[in-house]
Amino acid sequence: MKISRVVTELDFGGVEQVLANSLPQLVKMTGVDVHVIVLGKGGRVSALLKSQGVSVEILNFNPRIPNFKLLLKLRKVFQHNRPDVIHCQGSEANFHGILAGWLANVPRIFGEEIGIPNHHGFWKYLFRWVYRKADQVIAISEAVKESIVALGEVDAGKVQVIYNPIAQRIFKQGANGNYRKKEETGFRFVTTCRLVPIKNLERLIRAFLRLADSNPSLHLYLDIVGEGPDRVKLERLAADSGYGNRIRFWGFQEDVFPFLRNADVFVLPSLREGSSVALAEAMAIGLPSLVTEVGGAGEVLGNSDAGMLVNPLDESEILRGMQQFLQLGEERLKEMGNRAVAESKRFYPEAYNQSLLAVYNQ
């Protein structure tokens, strides 16, 4: 089977991490030939995939919808490579990849919605038209499926839910009994994400500052792992609070495991989430989680009772959730962490690849 995976960029981000977590294993499967096509620019993940034997072609086009030159280029690529399957991920990749595959008569065409879409008017009708040319649409959670079906972009029977995978090494590290083998004392919250408004970090920081004020005798810390345009503003908020030494900004990290291992609770404060690889990674390490009740984030926790759900718009509710974790005690936190590890096995990359192949072969 020849598979072309079409993505917008391949530097860092959710889609990129999914490919990094799953494709090296997929290319090792007998009879599977995978070729990644990047509409825009490559970067860190494209270099990583190439080093692991994955074929990557970077087109360096502006992926903004619509780019008719890009559409024609993709059609030529498909006509030359003659894939059995194309799988597009993200709005720009879906628009150009699905249409180019349809024009090139590719036998099997799949789009993938990677988050909760915010389509209105023209865009809603445009993607309804595009998705009619796909054999199926993959959604990364039931919440994403419900959203695109409610928008009228695709019929429910045409959507398959497949949750994003996490790196195999995360499972190995979590399985080695590393829970709470901390390098530093005190109670530590951690979040790993892009530093952008949708991640709701300003509200999280304010809740943490109120928590520190309410518990002056405790050594409380908040680790923020990630990079993004909001970093300067968030660092200023922390510095002006008087608790700047308690809130640490670590920037982008190739390996988040040391930061997860060093924490007591993972926090996902997002205003909108289609799903969350970061949450699944924290669960695999054995961390209980405080998760905002939006989109597919709660689906990652499942029925594990390994976390708490809070309203992302209510700073006081986030504060109450953090305070409850402080009061649970080490044994209860460890029990929640053990349940998180068990639940996280749903996101094993081998299971993800098998699910994809089953969909491709339907």
Secondary structure, DSSP 4 states (H G I P E B T S, - for coil): -EEEEEES--SSSHHHHHHHHHHHHHHTSTT-EEEEEESS---HHHHHHHHTT-EEEE-----PSP-HHHHHHHHHHHHHH--SEEEEESHHHHHHHHHHHHHTT-SEEEEEE-S-----THHHHHHHHHHTTSSEEEESSHHHHHHHHHTTSS-GGGEEE-PPP--HHHHHHHHTT-TT--SS-SEEEEEES--SGGG-HHHHHHHHHHHHHH-TTS-EEEEEEB--TTHHHHHHHHHHTT-TTTEEEEE--S--HHHHHT-SEEEE--S--S--HHHHHHHHHT--EEEES-TTHHHHHTTS--EEEE-TT-HHHHHHHHHHHHHH-HHHHHHHHHHHHHHHGGG-HHHHHHHHHHHHT-
